[in-house]
Amino acid sequence: MSEKQEFFTLLGGKVNFKRSIYNPTSDAVWLAAFAPKDMKTALDVGIGTGGVSLCLLANNKNIKITGIDVSKDMLDICKQNSDLNNQSIELINEDIYNWSTTKNFDIVLTNPPYFNGTPATHNAHHNADITNWVKKSCARVKPGGYFCIISDVLVMDKIISVLNTKHFGGIEILPLFGAKNTAERVLIRAKLGVKTGTKLYSGISMNNDSILRSGLTIDALLSTL
């Protein structure tokens, strides 16, 4: 799609976005698709311009979402995008590292800024401390609730280490493959307070149309394989 176009869509046109300083990618679709059904409350850590949350709302009409981000600029655009889709998201302009709250959620989702490099102009986190980011995110999960993350395979060990120390079990790992024969991303989901073991799936193509365009959940897709 041309960069000159003002708007673009995800989920086969179900979710609309205004082109801006940061545009959600297919990572947002994949993470939203990994959320279990029947979640009533969700926290999107590092919500950015709303990609994950709006995709989640497209398939979960009754879920109440709170989004936190350190960048006021990103949250302003997120509000525009939520209005564009006739959705309502509670937005909090705080740093997850320092957020003081007693709120807990049925599910906490995050697509963290694990990449290194020069900080961009949109003031989002770069070069994030993934270990601390995951710790702070996990602290907001209700007992029996879920933590879901999409990230680079290179930091998978750090994520799983935190989940083990924070009493999460039932860890599910789903590699996502692109053109390479090694995974480009990994989805990880875990449940607080359970002791069941880890499940490693064989992996899915990042270009899977059932997820990216039709809005199929990953659980639904896996049940057919």
Buried (B, 14 or more C-beta within 10 A) or exposed (E): EEEEEEEBEBBEEBBBBBBBBBBBEBBBBBBBBBBBEEBEBBBBBBBBBBBBBBBBBBBBEEBBBBBBBBBEBBBBBBBBBBEBBEBEBEBBEEEBEEBEEEEBBBBBBBBBBBEEEEEEEBBBBEEBBBBEBBBBBBBBBBEEBBBBBBBBBEBBEBBBEBBEEBEBBBBBBBBBBEEEEEBBBBBBBBBBEBEEEBEEEEBBEBEBEBBBBEBBBBBBBEEEE
